[in-house]
Amino acid sequence: NDLVAARASLEGALGVVVAVDERTELQLRLARSEADGGDSEAALVHYGELADGARGADARLGAAELLERMGRGDEATALLTPLLDAPEPDIRARALMAMATTSERAGDAAAALTGVRAILDLDGVPPSVMDGARILLARLDPSAVDGLVAQNPAIRAELLMGRAQKLR
């Protein structure tokens, strides 16, 4: 199995790499590999080991995404909340997007809209997060679609694909 081989390779590399930044990157990759391979608890352990380090925001975001997929949205939100005060706008935007997605899946459209609108008001948001926020806004507030499509025609295609999938 490719995931087993990837896990073994990453674990082997962790045994010999001593540079902290390289070890951290390997641990993040190992956590993702564990999550992709279905071992969510092992992935959460790896993310937890990194949560207070230099890449703590990435670890918290990864763990929160995994917790949300596991149906543990409250735990995901607890991990994300401290990131809302991060000095980096991209970290704040990614945390807001994760929280908005969690809120939407929990059926709390008002909280999801609040998060999305906060992202749209930020400067320094990664393009992929901004596009995701616009698409989520269009799903939550169809009256916003015309303005969003004017800003980014790719959003119209994304919305049309989403509607086509719902019709299947």
Rosetta silent file (secondary structure, phi, psi, omega in degrees, C-alpha in Angstrom):
SEQUENCE: NDLVAARASLEGALGVVVAVDERTELQLRLARSEADGGDSEAALVHYGELADGARGADARLGAAELLERMGRGDEATALLTPLLDAPEPDIRARALMAMATTSERAGDAAAALTGVRAILDLDGVPPSVMDGARILLARLDPSAVDGLVAQNPAIRAELLMGRAQKLR
SCORE:     score description
SCORE:     0.000 S_00000001
   1 L     0.000  135.705 -177.868    0.000    0.000    0.000 S_00000001
   2 H   -63.695  -37.436 -179.557    1.340    3.443   -0.954 S_00000001
   3 H   -67.204  -38.085  177.752    0.229    5.047    2.313 S_00000001
   4 H   -64.077  -43.024  178.893    2.045    2.423    4.367 S_00000001
   5 H   -64.611  -42.272  178.746    5.200    2.998    2.331 S_00000001
   6 H   -62.991  -43.506  179.231    4.883    6.777    2.687 S_00000001
   7 H   -60.693  -45.812  179.982    4.377    6.450    6.447 S_00000001
   8 H   -62.706  -41.244  178.892    7.421    4.190    6.775 S_00000001
   9 H   -63.316  -45.275  179.995    9.522    6.575    4.692 S_00000001
  10 H   -65.876  -41.968  178.435    8.483    9.591    6.767 S_00000001
  11 H   -63.621  -39.398  177.300    9.066    7.769   10.055 S_00000001
  12 H   -63.782  -41.950  178.885   12.511    6.692    8.839 S_00000001
  13 H   -64.198  -38.672  178.434   13.389   10.246    7.854 S_00000001
  14 H   -60.935  -29.776 -179.080   12.291   11.514   11.276 S_00000001
  15 H   -70.458  -20.625 -176.543   14.812    9.137   12.831 S_00000001
  16 H  -115.835  -17.982 -177.656   17.759   10.800   11.108 S_00000001
  17 L   -81.868  129.773 -179.620   16.783   14.445   10.575 S_00000001
  18 L  -110.478  -20.937  179.760   17.964   16.734   13.346 S_00000001
  19 L   -66.779  127.683 -173.444   17.153   20.218   11.982 S_00000001
  20 H   -58.748  -45.490 -177.843   14.044   21.398   13.812 S_00000001
  21 H   -65.110  -36.211  177.362   12.336   22.976   10.792 S_00000001
  22 H   -69.845  -39.997  177.920   12.873   19.835    8.700 S_00000001
  23 H   -62.968  -40.858 -179.666   11.596   17.585   11.520 S_00000001
  24 H   -62.846  -45.501  178.635    8.521   19.784   11.868 S_00000001
  25 H   -60.862  -42.524  178.213    7.766   19.565    8.150 S_00000001
  26 H   -63.809  -39.928  178.690    8.182   15.788    8.252 S_00000001
  27 H   -65.079  -39.477  176.111    5.879   15.532   11.269 S_00000001
  28 H   -63.028  -42.389  178.351    3.215   17.576    9.468 S_00000001
  29 H   -64.781  -39.372  178.686    3.521   15.300    6.444 S_00000001
  30 H   -65.013  -41.466  177.730    3.320   12.244    8.674 S_00000001
  31 H   -60.396  -45.136  178.321    0.182   13.612   10.357 S_00000001
  32 H   -63.032  -40.209  179.155   -1.423   14.181    6.945 S_00000001
  33 H   -63.548  -43.038  177.635   -0.372   10.709    5.833 S_00000001
  34 H   -61.401  -44.100  179.961   -1.900    9.149    8.951 S_00000001
  35 H   -63.580  -45.287  179.422   -5.137   11.086    8.370 S_00000001
  36 H   -63.478  -31.827 -179.712   -5.248   10.093    4.690 S_00000001
  37 L   -83.089   -2.319  176.319   -4.602    6.486    5.688 S_00000001
  38 L    95.063    1.343  178.694   -7.520    6.481    8.093 S_00000001
  39 L   -97.883   74.835 -175.213   -5.604    6.596   11.373 S_00000001
  40 H   -61.152  -40.096 -178.069   -7.169    9.802   12.641 S_00000001
  41 H   -65.571  -40.105  176.575   -6.079    9.337   16.244 S_00000001
  42 H   -64.111  -40.783  178.383   -2.413    8.916   15.255 S_00000001
  43 H   -61.423  -43.326  179.738   -2.693   12.022   13.080 S_00000001
  44 H   -62.822  -34.883  176.879   -4.161   13.986   15.991 S_00000001
  45 H   -63.551  -46.297  179.737   -1.229   12.915   18.181 S_00000001
  46 H   -62.676  -45.410  177.912    1.255   14.214   15.603 S_00000001
  47 H   -60.704  -41.455 -179.410   -0.640   17.474   15.186 S_00000001
  48 H   -61.221  -36.482  178.401   -0.831   17.847   18.961 S_00000001
  49 H   -64.882  -23.883 -176.347    2.939   17.522   19.288 S_00000001
  50 H  -102.283   -7.236 -169.103    3.335   20.478   16.924 S_00000001
  51 L   -59.486  -27.674 -178.246    0.492   22.696   18.129 S_00000001
  52 L  -107.595   10.049 -178.293    2.659   25.007   20.212 S_00000001
  53 L   -95.546 -165.232 -176.754    5.700   25.118   17.929 S_00000001
  54 L   -62.193  -31.806  178.864    6.803   27.249   15.008 S_00000001
  55 L  -106.355   29.316 -177.340    4.258   25.604   12.687 S_00000001
  56 H   -57.483  -37.236  179.828    1.592   25.460   15.379 S_00000001
  57 H   -64.175  -42.960  178.102   -0.995   27.224   13.237 S_00000001
  58 H   -63.262  -40.377  178.809   -0.592   24.640   10.468 S_00000001
  59 H   -65.102  -44.515  179.600   -0.873   21.835   13.021 S_00000001
  60 H   -64.218  -41.372  178.482   -3.973   23.355   14.603 S_00000001
  61 H   -64.238  -42.583  178.133   -5.592   23.899   11.194 S_00000001
  62 H   -64.093  -44.680  179.025   -4.832   20.326   10.153 S_00000001
  63 H   -64.853  -40.424 -179.765   -6.137   18.897   13.419 S_00000001
  64 H   -64.212  -41.988  178.039   -9.253   21.070   13.254 S_00000001
  65 H   -60.866  -44.026  179.991  -10.014   19.922    9.706 S_00000001
  66 H   -65.408  -44.372  178.594   -9.625   16.308   10.785 S_00000001
  67 H   -60.358  -40.316  179.841  -11.758   16.786   13.913 S_00000001
  68 H   -63.048  -42.950  177.910  -14.485   18.392   11.825 S_00000001
  69 H   -64.019  -28.420  179.762  -14.483   15.420    9.435 S_00000001
  70 L   -82.878   -0.583 -179.567  -14.741   13.133   12.458 S_00000001
  71 L    82.649   20.465 -178.586  -17.874   14.987   13.600 S_00000001
  72 L  -112.935   57.799 -174.816  -16.096   16.715   16.476 S_00000001
  73 H   -60.483  -36.254  179.728  -16.838   20.291   15.434 S_00000001
  74 H   -63.508  -40.139  177.733  -16.733   21.738   18.953 S_00000001
  75 H   -67.015  -38.182  178.255  -13.166   20.474   19.429 S_00000001
  76 H   -61.556  -45.912 -179.863  -12.227   21.850   16.016 S_00000001
  77 H   -62.123  -40.029  179.251  -13.612   25.268   16.926 S_00000001
  78 H   -62.195  -36.525  177.670  -11.701   25.245   20.232 S_00000001
  79 H   -71.223  -34.009 -175.412   -8.444   24.653   18.330 S_00000001
  80 H   -80.897  -31.066 -173.781   -9.195   27.368   15.788 S_00000001
  81 H   -52.367  -45.499  179.047  -10.356   30.129   18.124 S_00000001
  82 H   -62.262  -24.289 -179.148   -6.849   31.188   19.281 S_00000001
  83 H   -72.700  -16.019  178.860   -5.816   31.543   15.630 S_00000001
  84 H   -66.618  -17.706  178.479   -8.334   34.344   15.146 S_00000001
  85 H  -102.008    8.826 -179.711   -5.883   36.606   16.990 S_00000001
  86 L   -61.889  143.029  178.972   -2.857   35.570   14.906 S_00000001
  87 L   -69.639  -23.196 -178.004   -0.840   38.511   13.575 S_00000001
  88 L   -85.931  123.174 -178.758   -0.690   36.941   10.103 S_00000001
  89 H   -62.115  -30.866  179.920   -3.810   37.662    8.012 S_00000001
  90 H   -67.917  -35.736  177.300   -3.454   34.389    6.103 S_00000001
  91 H   -67.623  -45.445  178.267   -3.621   32.390    9.351 S_00000001
  92 H   -59.630  -43.359 -178.440   -6.659   34.371   10.525 S_00000001
  93 H   -64.648  -43.207  179.415   -8.332   33.865    7.138 S_00000001
  94 H   -64.832  -38.583  177.752   -7.658   30.115    7.107 S_00000001
  95 H   -66.668  -44.325  177.757   -9.020   29.808   10.656 S_00000001
  96 H   -60.506  -40.665 -179.719  -12.104   31.854    9.769 S_00000001
  97 H   -65.849  -43.276  178.729  -12.685   29.702    6.678 S_00000001
  98 H   -62.711  -41.288  179.372  -12.381   26.488    8.666 S_00000001
  99 H   -68.141  -38.264  178.353  -14.787   27.832   11.289 S_00000001
 100 H   -64.727  -41.568  178.428  -17.241   29.006    8.615 S_00000001
 101 H   -64.099  -43.423  178.005  -17.162   25.575    6.975 S_00000001
 102 H   -61.393  -43.496  178.901  -17.704   23.881   10.336 S_00000001
 103 H   -62.957  -43.052  179.764  -20.619   26.227   11.061 S_00000001
 104 H   -61.172  -46.411 -178.653  -22.175   25.569    7.665 S_00000001
 105 H   -65.290  -26.916  178.076  -21.956   21.803    8.122 S_00000001
 106 L   -84.222   -3.229  178.586  -23.499   22.155   11.584 S_00000001
 107 L    87.378   12.216  179.946  -26.409   24.069   10.052 S_00000001
 108 L  -100.053   79.229 -176.849  -25.467   27.447   11.515 S_00000001
 109 H   -62.965  -35.320 -178.677  -25.674   29.601    8.385 S_00000001
 110 H   -63.230  -44.870  178.980  -25.558   32.862   10.352 S_00000001
 111 H   -66.193  -40.084  178.397  -22.209   31.988   11.964 S_00000001
 112 H   -61.497  -44.426  178.707  -20.863   30.767    8.615 S_00000001
 113 H   -62.778  -40.013  178.548  -21.889   34.050    6.932 S_00000001
 114 H   -60.313  -44.577  179.244  -20.245   36.070    9.699 S_00000001
 115 H   -64.715  -43.813 -179.685  -16.984   34.196    9.178 S_00000001
 116 H   -63.114  -44.711 -179.679  -17.088   34.513    5.402 S_00000001
 117 H   -64.625  -33.282  176.361  -17.780   38.231    5.534 S_00000001
 118 H   -65.148  -38.566  177.620  -14.858   38.674    7.946 S_00000001
 119 H   -63.409  -45.027 -177.596  -12.574   36.944    5.427 S_00000001
 120 H   -63.479  -22.127  179.253  -13.772   39.194    2.615 S_00000001
 121 L   -88.695   -8.764 -178.097  -12.863   42.234    4.734 S_00000001
 122 L   -84.266  150.367  169.279   -9.277   41.073    5.395 S_00000001
 123 L   -98.634  153.229  176.396   -6.195   42.081    3.438 S_00000001
 124 L    78.733   23.816  179.912   -3.487   39.518    2.688 S_00000001
 125 L   -84.037  131.774  176.675   -5.837   36.552    2.261 S_00000001
 126 L   -57.706  141.546 -177.570   -4.447   33.710    0.115 S_00000001
 127 H   -54.151  -39.331 -178.738   -6.322   33.538   -3.223 S_00000001
 128 H   -65.487  -36.094  178.169   -7.517   29.967   -2.592 S_00000001
 129 H   -71.408  -40.869  178.744   -9.047   30.981    0.748 S_00000001
 130 H   -62.520  -43.509  178.118  -10.640   34.080   -0.791 S_00000001
 131 H   -63.235  -42.769  177.773  -12.152   31.999   -3.600 S_00000001
 132 H   -61.219  -40.003  179.064  -13.440   29.457   -1.085 S_00000001
 133 H   -65.422  -40.946  179.176  -14.995   32.234    0.984 S_00000001
 134 H   -65.317  -41.234  179.316  -16.710   33.698   -2.082 S_00000001
 135 H   -65.419  -42.426  178.237  -18.071   30.301   -3.098 S_00000001
 136 H   -64.742  -40.604  177.159  -19.350   29.657    0.428 S_00000001
 137 H   -59.986  -43.338  179.897  -20.933   33.114    0.510 S_00000001
 138 H   -63.744  -36.057  176.863  -22.716   32.391   -2.769 S_00000001
 139 H   -68.541  -39.419 -175.754  -24.049   29.113   -1.362 S_00000001
 140 H   -81.671  -30.706 -176.649  -25.212   30.760    1.851 S_00000001
 141 L  -135.640   84.099 -176.770  -26.500   33.998    0.331 S_00000001
 142 H   -55.901  -24.418  179.076  -27.640   33.548   -3.291 S_00000001
 143 H   -67.062  -15.392 -179.596  -28.356   37.280   -3.549 S_00000001
 144 H   -86.640   -6.852 -172.752  -24.582   37.843   -3.405 S_00000001
 145 H   -60.334  -45.797 -176.746  -23.915   35.770   -6.546 S_00000001
 146 H   -57.122  -46.100  179.000  -24.128   38.605   -9.099 S_00000001
 147 H   -65.654  -37.935 -179.763  -21.524   40.676   -7.298 S_00000001
 148 H   -68.002  -42.371 -179.775  -19.264   37.679   -6.772 S_00000001
 149 H   -64.349  -36.960  177.163  -19.427   36.590  -10.408 S_00000001
 150 H   -62.635  -35.660  179.616  -18.538   40.123  -11.473 S_00000001
 151 H   -75.422  -33.864 -174.409  -15.451   39.927   -9.231 S_00000001
 152 L  -154.560   98.736 -177.665  -14.413   36.450  -10.357 S_00000001
 153 H   -58.875  -23.519  178.712  -16.090   34.597  -13.289 S_00000001
 154 H   -62.606  -25.800  179.306  -14.542   31.297  -12.119 S_00000001
 155 H   -65.084  -37.911  178.232  -16.984   31.392   -9.221 S_00000001
 156 H   -59.218  -43.654  178.941  -19.903   31.058  -11.653 S_00000001
 157 H   -62.638  -43.121  178.731  -18.387   27.846  -13.020 S_00000001
 158 H   -61.473  -43.236  179.292  -17.876   26.502   -9.496 S_00000001
 159 H   -65.313  -40.581  178.736  -21.468   27.302   -8.570 S_00000001
 160 H   -65.204  -38.783  177.414  -22.782   25.671  -11.734 S_00000001
 161 H   -64.788  -40.605  178.305  -20.751   22.529  -11.028 S_00000001
 162 H   -62.493  -41.606  178.547  -22.109   22.442   -7.490 S_00000001
 163 H   -66.090  -39.280  179.638  -25.677   22.723   -8.751 S_00000001
 164 H   -64.048  -38.899  178.331  -25.063   19.966  -11.318 S_00000001
 165 H   -65.771  -35.530  178.427  -23.788   17.649   -8.586 S_00000001
 166 H   -67.292  -28.438 -178.952  -26.892   18.302   -6.494 S_00000001
 167 H   -77.949  -16.502 -178.407  -29.100   17.293   -9.457 S_00000001
 168 L   -68.242    0.000    0.000  -27.437   13.878   -9.768 S_00000001
